[in-house]
Amino acid sequence: MAIKRRVQKVSGPKSAVKILPTIKLLEDNFERYLEVEIANGNASEDTKRTYRSYVKQFLLWCDREEIYPARVKSTEIIAYRSYLIAEGKSTNTIALTLVALRHFYKSNLDLVTENPVVKIKPPQARGNAHTSLTYCNLEQLAQLLNQVEVATKSNPLRSLRDRSIICLMAIQGCRVVEIHRANVKLIPFSTAIASLETMLIASLPSLLVSTGKGGVFC
């Protein structure tokens, strides 16, 4: 990155020189912060990777605009937000970018005069949030499942996996990242089985069917 170190002259009885921190120092502080502060030191690799990516994009923008990151004020953050809007970034992406930058400057508060992102909010989403939701109706979902079954006909195991994933996302509303992170090891089988047994016992009376005299059920 072109910007490395800036020297700031401070007026006074004797000419003083203040050396601003390097980009690498800012990034190193942020890296340590990611490991010990985000999610109380237990942030997922996906989260850390996302934060690093958004901060890196911001630093590249600062380089192009000849803005030194350690001297950024809220006005520059607002300008960057406008740049992201002009680039067509979604409201969610901009919101997450601001979260990442807020953490970046928080991790460097001993090197900067303030956190310039604290009071900066993401842009408001246009339109009604409910009407902007897109989803499949039952007929479309059935068609999708059928297409998957046809496409994976030669591999029954893969067909079952893919259709199970689609059903899970359709019924539970899981995000793609949640499906991506899903792992058998994450399933608490003992708790799940106990919960299932409790549910079955609770619903047992409604499942019993009378077969005749004496209240015999099956």
N, C-alpha and C positions, 0 to 999 in steps of 0.2 A: 504494500500500500504506500502511496506516495508520501502521505503525511506521517512523519515520525516523531519529531520533537520540535516544540516551539519555544522560543525565548520571549518572555514578557518583561519589559522594563517597567519598574515601579518608581514613580517620582518620589523624591525625598531629599533630605539633606545630603545623603550620599547616594549615588546612582546604584540601585540594587537590581539584581537580576533574579527573576523567578523562572525556573525551568518547569514547564508543564509536563505532565506524565506522558510517556510514550503510549501508543496504541496497544502495544504488546502488554504493558503493565495493566492497562484497563481490562484487557481481555483475560489476563491471568487472574486478576481479582474476581472477575465474573465467573471464571471457571471454578475457582474455589468456592464461590458463593453457590453455584449450581449444586455442588456436591454436598454441602452441609446445611443449606438454608431452604431450598425448594423442597416442598412436601416434607419438611423436618428431616432432611437428609435422605429421603427415600423416594426421590423422583424417578420416574421411569426413564429409560434411555430415549424413548420417543419424545418425552417432554423436554429433556435436555437438548436433544438434537434440534427440536423445533425452535427453542429459545436461541440456540447458537445461530441457527440459520437466519432468523429475523434480525438479530443483532448484527450479523455479518452484512446483510443487505443494507442496513442503516449506515454502517461504517463506510461501505462502498459509495453510498449516496453522498455522505459527508465529504468523501475524497473528491468526488466529481464536482461538488459545489464549493470546494475549498473551505469547508467548515471544520474547525478543529473540535472533535467530540467532547473534549474536556471542558470546552467553553460554551457548549450548547445551552441555549436558553429556551424557554417555552415557545418563543416565536419560531425558532427553528424546528421544534417538534411539530408545531401547527403546520409549518410549511411542508414537512415530510408527510404529514397526514394528508394534506392536499395533493401531494405528489402521488400517494398510494390511491387516492380516489380517482385521480386522472388516469392512472394506470389500469383502472377497472377492478381493483381488488375489492373483495366482498367486505361487508361490514364486520363479519366474524374474523376475517383475516386481519383487518386493521385493528380490531379490538385486541386480538392475541399479540399482534406486533407491539402495541402500546404496553401490554402487560410485560412482554419480554424486555422492552426498553426501560420500563419502570424498575425492574429488577436489576438491569445492567447498571443504571445510575445509583441505585441503592447500594450495590456492591462496591461502589467507588466513592462513597460520600466523604471519605477522608482525603480524596484527591480533587473533588469538584466542590464548588460553592453551594450547590443546591441540586435537588433532583428535579429536572425540568419537566418531567412527565407526570408528576403527581396530580395535577389538576386538569390534564388533557383527557378528554373523553372521545370515544369513537363516534363516527357519524351515525345519525339515526337511520334506521332501515326505512326504505321507501315502501309505501303501500301497507296493506293490512297483513300482519304476520300470519294470520289464519288462512287468508285467501292465497298466500304465496306458497303454501305447503303443497308439495306434489306427492302423490301416492297412487298405488295401484288399487283398483277395485277388485272384488273377488273374481270376476271373470278374467281380468287381465292377469291376476296372480296365477290363476289356473293355467292360462295360456303360457305364461313364463315357465311354470313348473313342467309343463308338457314339453316345451322346447328343450329344457335342460335334460329331461329324461330321454328324449330322442337323440340329442347330441352326445350323450354319455352311455348309450345303449351297450356298447362293447365293454364297458367297465362298470358293473353294478355297484361296486363299493364307492367309486367316485360319484356315481349318480346319486346314491343315498346321501353322501356327504354334501354335495352341492345343493340338493333339494332341501336338506335339513338346515343348511345355512340360510337359504332364502326364506324358509318358513320362520326361522328364528328371528330374522330381521323384520319380516312382515308382521309377525304377531307381537313381538316384544319391542319393536322399534329400536333395535340395537344399531349403533353406529358402526361404520366400516372398521374403525380403529379398534372397537371392542371385539369384533369378530376376529380381527387380525391377531389380537393379543390372547384370544381364548386358548386355554390349555387344559388338558385333562387333569393335570396336577392341581389346578386351581379349584377343582370341584370338591367340596367337603362331603364326600360320600356318606360318612356316618351321620352327619347332620341332615343331609338330603333324604336319606332312607328313613330316619326317624320322623322327619316332617311328613314324608309320604305316608308312613304308617298312621300317623295322627290324622291326616286328612281322610284316609280310607275308613278309619274307625268312625270318624265324625259323620261321614256320608253313608255309612253302612245301612242305617234304617231306611233311607230313601232308595237304596238299591235292592232291598229285599222285596220279593214278590210272593204274595200269598198263593198257595196251590190248592187250598181246600179246607176241609174240616180240621179242627184242632189247631188252627193257626200255624200250620206247617209252612215254612218258608224255604225257598231255595235261591 
